[in-house]
Amino acid sequence: MSWHASVLTLFPEMFPGPLGQSLAGRALRDGRWSIDSLDIRSFATDRHRTVDDTPFGGGAGMVMRPDVLDAALGAALATGGDRPAVYLTPRGRRLDQAMVRDFVAGPGLVLLCGRYEGVDERVIEARGLQEVSIGDYVLSGGEPAAMVLLDACVRLLPGVMGAAESGVEESFSDGLLEYPHYTRPADWQGRAVPPVLLSGHHAEVARWRRAEAERITRERRPDLWARYTENAAAPGAMDGRPAAA
Ligand code: 9WO
């Protein structure tokens, strides 16, 4: 069976959404991955199909009930292999490309999308949910974060990226940000393309791109730059780079 995502949400019609388009959409139609969204509300047991309640201890807003979420997680985890269950939340571990690679190496994911003020803490503990954040901002729910995580995973699945794009991880593969890109026209509104790119000297082009990627990384992301230069110091790492100090 292919890589499978189950999304638990109060808005199942949001999926596949943007993931049904473009690269991810073609891969979905080709059967390279699959997705099902489960309506959390369908696991409620009372007449009014209640999924949330007021917080113990008082305060504003509502909290998603652990019993309803546990039933939904149980149903999702019963299918599709032994998949990690992830709760998308700003307090989770920050998503990075290494985490994405790990997720892609497994059979798929079960993604819990919260709404309101969040979910009862006990279901996170009881189900061993892995808490993942896509960045330091608050959304109105976990759904857009689940889409981001799935997009990052799906493009790494075997056969999803064509041979042409198969420098699969242009940014981050070697720990650097992308170098600048140019296409026709060679002169646009008085702005010329860097001449080296028109020179036909492949080695010089490669050297220029590496230097630009390093400059941009150093200027914009000192954190990535520090890690990159540490790795460069390790024996045997990255064939004698960096080129620019
Ligand atoms: C609401 C809130 C209000 C005041 C102070 C802190 C607060 N946190 C939240 C909150 O986390 N609300 C969540 C809405 C409940 C769980 C789902 N929601 C969510 C997930 N918003 N943002 C995300 C998210 C997920 C992954 N990465 C970044 C953001």
Boltz pocket constraint, residues with backbone or C-beta under 6 A from the ligand:
constraints:
  - pocket:
      binder: B
      contacts: [[A, 88], [A, 89], [A, 90], [A, 113], [A, 114], [A, 115], [A, 116], [A, 117], [A, 118], [A, 119], [A, 132], [A, 133], [A, 134], [A, 135], [A, 136], [A, 137], [A, 138], [A, 139], [A, 140], [A, 141], [A, 142], [A, 145]]
      max_distance: 6.0
